[in-house]
Amino acid sequence: MELTEASTEDRILEAAMKVFTRKGFAAARTEEIAKEAGINRALLHYYYRDKHTIFNLIFETRFKEFFKGLFVIFESDNISLFEKIERMVNHEITTLIKHPHLARFVITEIAQQPELLLEHGAKLGINPRLLISEFEKQVNAEIKLGTIRPIQGRQLLINIMSLCIYPFVASPVIQTMMSLQEKEFYEMTEQRKRLVSDFIINSIKK
């Protein structure tokens, strides 16, 4: 089947994420990305001049898709903390099912260049630290109301993100240890949307 232009570009970005994750940006080569995408190098260069262009576009598009959606939830003033947790979990897992290599890619590259998180946040008009501070205020307000057990907002946020992201970061280990085919793994992660939400909410609810 002939690929459309849009699907070819998306295929290149997904392939680049895999290669960057395996080898790191510095060691990755465009010919490896082309091979992973199932295209020739000339076609890759037709779309993208070099690996820097691909890398920046991944951050522009995938970062925006993941973090912009997350921050929209953070900024929602008219929903309860429990509903906010459910939406955060659903968004994170849904995005990572769609782009399963995104978690390892972001963690690998931001570990090397942590300033990228703030740089790309600024491009989207987002201050991650301010939004986290607002989340902590909401958590503290619920503690004062007596609806949840005492917990630091940042600890709660780490718990949510860890439970959502870890299975994708460790997917090769999980699939091997549990003898899961790829389809079975993604069926399991789909089930985790409700499991993680319930686990987090029940752990803090009074």
N, C-alpha and C positions, 0 to 999 in steps of 0.2 A: 504494500500500500504506500502511495506517495505521501510524504510528509508535507503538511502545510508549513508556510513560513513561520507562523507562530509556534507550532509544535516543535519545529527544528530548533528555534531559539531556546525554548523551554528545555528541550532535551540537552542542549549544550550546557545550560546553566546547572541542570541536575548532575550531569556528568562531571562538570568542573567541581561541584561540591564534593563529589566522591573522591576525586583525585586530590584536591586540596586537603581533604580530611586525612587521606592515607599518607600523603607525602609532605604536607605543609606547603604553604604558598611558594616559599623560596625554591624548593626542589621540584615543584610541579612543572611539567612541560606541555606546551600546547598540543604536541603530537599525541601525548597520553590522553588529553582531554578529548581530542577528536576520535581516538580509538574507542574510548569509553562511550562516546555518544553514537558510535557506529557510522561516522562520516569521515570524509577525508580532510586533511589539514587545510587544503585550499578552500573548502566550503566553510570551515570554521573561521578562517581569516576573512571570508566574505562578510560574515556577520560581525566579527569582533577582531579588532586590530591586533591585540596581544592579550596576555593573561591578566595584565593589570586592569584592562577594560572589563574583562569578564568578572574579575574579583570585585571590582567596584560596583558593577551592576547587580551581582548577587547580594551585596550588602544593601544596595538601594532598594531592590525589589523584595527580597526575602526578609530582610530586617524590617522593612515597612509593614509587610504582611503580618509578621509575628508580633512585633512590638507595638505597632500602631493600634492593632486590634486589642491588645492587652491594655494599653494605656487608655483607650476609649472606655473600657470597663472600669479602670481605676477612677476615671473622672466622673463616673455616673453617681450623682448625688441622691437620686431618687429611688435607689434600690437598697435592700437590706444587705448586711454583711454576708449572710448565708447565700443569698442569691448572687452576690458578687463572686463568692468563692465558686459557686457552680458554673458561672459564666467563664471565669478564668480557667478552670479545669477543662471545660468543654473547648474553649478556644485553643489552649495550648496543645491538647491532644489531637484535636482536629487538624491543626496546622502541621503538626509533626507527622501525622499519618500521611498527609499530602506530600510533605517534603521530609522523609525519614532521615536523611543525612544532615539536615539543617542543624540539629542540636550539636552533633560532634563538630561540624564545621565552625559554628559560632564559638563554641567553647575553645576549640583549638586555636582559632585565629585571634579571638579577643584575649586569650591568655598571653599571646605574643604581643598584642597591641591593644591593651585595655582602653586606651583613649578613644578607640573607634566607637565604643558604645555611646560615649557622650557626644562625639562628633556627629554621628548619624542621627542621634536623638535631636540634636540642635537643628539639623537640616529638616527634620519633621516638625520642628517647633515644640519639642518635648524635652522636659527636664526630668529624667528618671528619679533623681533624688527628691525633687519636690513632690512627685506623685507618690513615692513611697512614704514620704512624710505624711501626706494626706491619708493614705491607707492606715498608717499607724494611729492617726487621730481617730479614725472611725473605729478601730479595734479598741482603743482606750475608752471611747464613749460607750461601747457595748459592755465593756467590763464594769464601768460605773453603773450602768443600768441593771447589771446582774444577769444579763442574758448569756454571757460566756464566762468561762474560767479565765483567771489571769494568765496572760501570755503576751510576750512582746510582739508587736506587729511584724517586725522584721523576721522573727523566728517563725511566725505563722506563714509569712510569705515564702521563706526558704522551704518550709515543709511542703507547701503547695507545689512550688516549682520542682522540687526534688522528686516528688512522687509522679509528676507528669513527665519530666524530662529524662529521668534515669533509665527507664526501659529502652528508650531510643538510643541513648549514648552507649548502653551495654547490650544492644540487640544481638550482636554476634555471640556473646557469652550466654545470654538467656536462651537463644534459639538452640545452641549446642547442648547446654545443660538440660533443657527441658524437652529436647528432641522435637522441636517445633518447626514445621515448614513455614515459609514466609507468610502464606495466607493465614495460617493458624496464629502466628504472632500478631498480625494486624487485627484479627478477630478478637484476640485477647486484649489488645490495647483499646479497641473500641469499647469493650465491656468496662474498661477502667474509668471511663468518663463518669459513670454513676458510682462505681466502687470508691474511687478516690474522693469524690465530692462527699459521699456519705461518711467515709472514714475521717476526713478532716473536720466536717461539721460535728459529728458525734464526739470527736476528741476534745472539742472546745465548748460544746453546748452544756449548759447547767441543767 
